Amino acid sequence: MKINHSSLLPGAKNAHGLAVIIDVFRAFSCAPLLFLLGIKKSILVASPADALRLKKSDSKLILVGEVGGAPIDGFDFGNSPSQILNETPSFFYEKTVVQRTSSGVQGAIAALAVADEVLLGSYGLANSTARYIESRQPEEVSLVAMGWDLKEIAPEDEWCARYMEHLLRDSEYNHFQALREIVFHETTQKFLRGDVAYFPAEDPILCLQRDIYDFVLQARREEDLVVVEKIDL
């Protein structure tokens, strides 16, 4: 099994084989949490306008996402796992979520044009995703760290990719070093400072939990939509 590492939008556009699109802060930490709370599927869209157009046709859809980290007018939730977790779980049961974010969602959509299969990746999904990959034994795996706003390398995504490779072939990984680089980097510090309401301090705590889900999330094309479904292991 050949494992490739890449980053940002160019990495997603050049993914080969089975692609894992990694967005720890926060898109693909929100996504598995939503499935754990009972949603039946999610739809990934490129723009806020696409999401609002879908909701106009179906008012029961739940819109989740951000632009530049900030919540979007007309959306039900920002891109925040703590905001989602703070909602009554029954609110999500059997609903469909539409998710729009600036990095992870864009990467998954881009990778679908070139990869054989696309999975969503984060620390919470790492072990289950590695187990799924081992069961599939693809010739090539692309681990794509999406970074901040498709523009800046983010240590949480880069280290998550290293952790997944460690799970797949026992390569070197030091979680204490990972946490040191992640926690003291601006991608985490902007949450911990507490000066912006839509970057709550609770979010990094939730996003950095490892291996808490026993399923994988697969993105695929379904007619003109990009749909994410849960595959139980």
C-alpha positions in Angstrom: 0.0 0.0 0.0 1.5 3.3 -1.1 0.7 6.2 1.2 1.0 9.8 0.0 0.9 13.0 2.1 -0.3 16.3 0.6 -1.9 19.5 1.8 -4.4 22.2 0.9 -6.5 22.4 -2.2 -3.7 21.3 -4.6 -3.4 18.1 -2.6 -7.1 17.4 -2.8 -7.1 18.1 -6.6 -4.3 15.6 -7.1 -5.5 12.8 -4.7 -5.1 9.3 -6.0 -6.6 6.0 -5.0 -8.4 6.1 -1.7 -8.3 9.7 -0.4 -8.8 10.8 3.2 -9.6 14.5 3.4 -8.5 15.7 6.8 -10.0 18.7 8.6 -9.6 18.5 12.4 -10.6 22.1 13.1 -13.6 21.7 12.6 -15.6 20.4 9.7 -14.8 16.7 10.0 -15.0 16.7 13.8 -18.5 18.1 13.4 -19.5 15.6 10.8 -19.1 12.4 12.8 -20.6 14.1 15.9 -23.7 14.8 13.8 -24.0 11.2 12.8 -23.5 10.1 16.3 -26.5 12.3 17.3 -28.6 10.5 14.7 -28.6 12.3 11.4 -29.3 10.0 8.5 -27.0 11.7 6.0 -25.3 14.9 5.1 -24.8 16.8 1.9 -21.6 18.8 1.2 -22.0 22.0 -0.8 -19.4 24.5 -2.1 -21.2 27.7 -1.3 -23.6 29.2 1.2 -26.0 29.9 -1.7 -26.1 26.3 -2.6 -27.1 25.4 1.0 -29.7 28.0 1.2 -31.2 27.0 -2.1 -31.5 23.4 -0.9 -33.2 24.6 2.3 -35.7 26.6 0.3 -36.8 23.4 -1.3 -36.8 21.4 2.0 -37.3 23.4 5.2 -36.4 20.4 7.3 -32.8 20.4 6.3 -30.3 21.5 8.9 -27.6 23.9 7.6 -24.1 23.8 9.3 -21.1 25.8 8.3 -18.9 28.8 8.1 -17.1 31.3 5.9 -13.7 32.3 7.2 -14.7 30.6 10.4 -17.7 32.8 11.0 -21.3 31.5 11.1 -23.4 32.1 8.0 -26.7 34.1 8.0 -29.6 31.7 7.5 -27.7 28.7 8.8 -28.8 26.7 11.8 -25.3 26.1 13.3 -21.8 27.4 12.8 -18.9 25.0 12.2 -18.7 24.3 16.0 -18.8 20.8 17.6 -19.5 22.4 21.0 -22.5 24.3 19.6 -23.8 21.1 18.1 -23.2 19.1 21.3 -25.0 21.7 23.3 -28.2 21.1 21.3 -30.8 18.5 22.4 -29.8 15.3 20.6 -33.3 14.6 19.4 -33.1 17.7 17.3 -30.8 15.9 14.9 -32.5 12.5 14.8 -33.2 11.2 11.3 -32.5 14.7 9.8 -30.4 15.5 6.8 -27.6 18.1 7.3 -26.1 20.3 4.6 -22.5 21.2 5.5 -20.5 24.1 3.9 -17.0 24.9 5.2 -14.0 26.7 3.8 -11.5 23.8 3.9 -12.6 20.3 4.5 -15.8 20.4 2.5 -14.1 22.1 -0.4 -11.4 19.4 -0.3 -13.8 16.5 -0.3 -15.7 17.9 -3.3 -12.4 18.5 -5.2 -11.1 15.0 -4.4 -14.2 13.3 -5.7 -13.3 14.4 -9.2 -10.0 12.5 -9.1 -9.9 9.8 -6.4 -11.4 6.3 -6.5 -12.9 6.8 -3.0 -13.2 9.7 -0.6 -13.3 9.5 3.2 -13.6 12.3 5.7 -10.8 12.4 8.2 -10.2 13.7 11.7 -8.6 12.6 15.0 -11.9 11.2 16.2 -12.3 9.1 13.0 -8.6 8.1 12.7 -8.6 4.5 14.0 -11.9 3.5 12.4 -10.7 5.0 9.1 -7.4 3.1 9.3 -9.2 -0.1 10.0 -11.5 0.5 7.0 -8.5 1.1 4.8 -6.8 -2.0 6.0 -9.9 -4.0 5.1 -10.0 -2.5 1.6 -6.3 -2.8 0.9 -6.2 -0.1 -1.8 -3.0 0.1 -3.8 -2.7 3.8 -3.0 -3.9 6.1 -0.2 -3.8 9.9 -0.3 -3.8 11.6 3.1 -4.7 15.2 2.5 -4.4 17.8 5.3 -6.7 20.7 4.3 -5.3 23.4 6.5 -6.8 26.8 7.4 -9.1 28.3 4.7 -7.3 26.3 2.0 -4.3 28.7 2.3 -2.2 27.9 5.4 -0.8 24.6 6.6 -2.4 23.7 10.0 -0.5 21.5 12.4 -3.6 19.6 13.6 -4.3 18.3 10.1 -0.7 17.5 9.3 -0.3 15.6 12.6 -3.6 13.8 12.1 -2.3 12.6 8.8 0.9 11.3 10.5 -1.2 9.6 13.1 -3.3 7.8 10.4 -0.1 6.7 8.7 1.2 5.4 12.1 -2.0 3.4 12.5 -1.7 2.0 9.0 2.0 1.0 9.0 3.4 1.7 12.5 5.4 4.7 11.4 6.8 7.1 13.9 4.3 9.3 15.8 4.6 11.2 19.0 1.3 12.5 20.4 2.9 14.7 23.0 4.9 16.5 20.3 1.8 16.7 18.2 -0.2 18.3 21.0 2.7 20.7 21.8 2.8 22.0 18.2 -1.0 22.1 17.8 -2.0 23.7 21.1 0.5 26.6 21.0 -0.1 27.3 17.3 -2.4 30.1 16.2 -5.0 27.6 14.8 -5.7 26.6 18.4 -4.8 29.8 20.2 -7.5 31.7 18.4 -10.0 29.5 20.2 -8.3 29.6 23.6 -8.0 33.4 23.8 -11.8 33.5 24.0 -12.1 36.9 22.2 -14.2 35.7 19.2 -17.6 34.1 20.1 -17.6 31.8 17.1 -14.2 30.3 18.1 -15.3 28.8 21.4 -12.5 27.4 23.7 -14.4 24.1 24.0 -14.0 23.2 20.3 -10.3 22.2 20.3 -10.9 19.9 23.3 -13.6 18.1 21.3 -11.6 18.1 18.0 -8.5 16.6 19.5 -10.1 13.5 21.0 -8.7 10.4 19.3 -10.5 7.3 18.0 -13.9 7.9 19.5 -16.1 6.6 16.5 -16.6 3.1 15.3 -17.6 4.1 11.8 -16.2 5.9 8.7 -17.7 8.7 6.7 -17.7 8.2 2.9 -18.4 11.0 0.5 -19.8 10.1 -2.9 -21.7 11.7 -5.8 -25.4 11.1 -6.0 -26.8 12.7 -9.1 -25.9 16.4 -8.7 -25.2 16.2 -5.0 -22.2 15.2 -2.8 -23.6 13.0 -0.1 -21.9 11.7 3.0 -23.0 8.4 4.6 -21.9 6.5 7.6 -20.4 3.0 7.1 -20.4 1.0 10.4 -17.5 -1.3 11.1 
